[in-house]
Amino acid sequence: MDQFLVFLQKSPFNMILLGVVLASGTMLVWPLVSRPFRRTSEVGTFQAVQLINRRDAVVLDVRESGDFAAGHIANARHLPEAQLNDRIGELEKFKARPIIVACRTGSRAPTIAGALRKRGFAEAVALQGGIAAWQQASMPLQKN
């Protein structure tokens, strides 16, 4: 251990390299460590299809209008993220049903699903990977 410390002290470059190694290792391990502590629930495409078919889940598409018109999950309700606070009343009748929040890549949906859960939508979940994952799984999209 003493030799390692001497090696690090010989050059500032060695310390920078050690810092880069530690930082990159932390970034690689962080998603695995933080997963059990996440507050939001995410479902994959297979689980989403099961929720839609078995429990009559509502799909809430929060993408912009152009993206929604280009292709969306069948029977999805369109509610852009920017209008969520103004139009939340439209979802009140679906409080007892699961709500699957879908965005383009799955990056914004967990936050929105968490906000919906805070407002009383107990079964709001995010579509993991978003519409991109849906397409990658060769699931159909409906176009306007």
Stockholm file with secondary structure:
# STOCKHOLM 1.0

chainA/1-144         MDQFLVFLQKSPFNMILLGVVLASGTMLVWPLVSRPFRRTSEVGTFQAVQLINRRDAVVLDVRESGDFAAGHIANARHLPEAQLNDRIGELEKFKARPIIVACRTGSRAPTIAGALRKRGFAEAVALQGGIAAWQQASMPLQKN
#=GR chainA/1-144 SS CHHHHHHHHHCHHHHHHHHHHHHHHHHHHHHHHHGGGCSSCEECHHHHHHHHHHHCCEEEECSCHHHHHHCBCTTCEECCGGGHHHHGGGGGGGTTSCEEEECSSSSSHHHHHHHHHHTTCTTEEEETTHHHHHHHTTCCCBCC
#=GC SS_cons         CHHHHHHHHHCHHHHHHHHHHHHHHHHHHHHHHHGGGCSSCEECHHHHHHHHHHHCCEEEECSCHHHHHHCBCTTCEECCGGGHHHHGGGGGGGTTSCEEEECSSSSSHHHHHHHHHHTTCTTEEEETTHHHHHHHTTCCCBCC
//
